[in-house]
C-alpha cells in the first residue's frame, strides 16, 4: 500500500468513525470490520423480536470476548454510565458462561472520568470478567490489519501515486462540471498560497499527503481554466461557500477537508481510484489558490 493510499484510507475512516457512523450505523461498521478481521470467528448479534440482542452486539469465541456498542450523537457521562451498568448486568445474566472479557465499544477518542470509573468498578465487582473498552485507536488498529481489497470495500477505492500521475483533463471534467452547477455566492481570493498554510490550518500529515499529491497535477487545472476563466471563478466561489458552511459546523480540519471531498464527488457515478485522484487534484488546486482554508494571519 503506497503512502497516498494509506493517507486516503486513514482520513476516510476518521470521517466514517467520528461523523457518519452513529447509533446503529456505528454498530454495523464495527460488525463489518470485525467480521472481515476474524472471518468464521466473530459472531455479529442483531436484535431479534421481543428478545432484543440480549445485551450483546458481537462475540469473539476464540477470545471469549463479548462486545457491546454505544454510539450516541453526544456521549453524556451520566447516560453512558447507566447504559454500561444495564448492558453489563444483562450480559452477565444472559452470557456469563461464555465470556471472560467484556468490551465496551464507543465512538470517541477519550472517555469521561465517570465512564472510566464505572468500567473499573465493574471489573472490581466481577473478578471473573476482564472489563475493557475500544474506541477510535483500538478499532483503527483492527481495521488496518485488513487486506487492501477489504479496506477498499469498506472505505471506497483509494487513489494511488500512479493514478495521480496518470490523470488527464478527461478525468477532471466531470468533477468540475458537477461543482460548476452549484450556486456560487462569494468572491474568490486569488492571492498566492503561503508556504505555511498546511501547518496553519492544523491539517494532519495524512491530509498533507493527499493535498501534496494533488498539487503535483495543479498544472492540468491551470491549463483547463486558462481557456475558461469565468468557469474557474464560479467554481472557486462555490467551493469557498461550501468551505464556509462546513467550517460553520465546527468540523476539525481533516474532517472539513474530507467534507469538501464529498461535496466535490456528490452526484457522480461510482467512484474509482482515478476519480478520487481527480478530486484530490481539484481540492489541492483550490487549496493552493487560497479559495479554501485559512491564510496565516500575517498573510491575511
Buried (B, 14 or more C-beta within 10 A) or exposed (E): EBBBBBBBBBBBBBBBBBBEBBEEEBBBBBBBBBBBBBEEEBBBBEEEEEEEBEBBBBBBEEBBBBBBBBBBEEBBBEEBBEBBEEBBEBBBEBBEEEBEBBBBBBBBEEBBEEBEEBBEBBBEEBEEBBBEBBBBEBBBEBBBEBEEEBBBEBBBBBBBBEBBEEBEEEBBEBBBEBBBEBEBEBEBEEEEBBEEBBEBBEBBEBBBBBBBBBBBBBEBBEEBBEEEEEBBBBBBBBBBBBBEEBBEEEBBBBBBBBBBBBBBBEEBEEBBBBBBBBBBBBBBBBBBBBBBBBBEEEBE
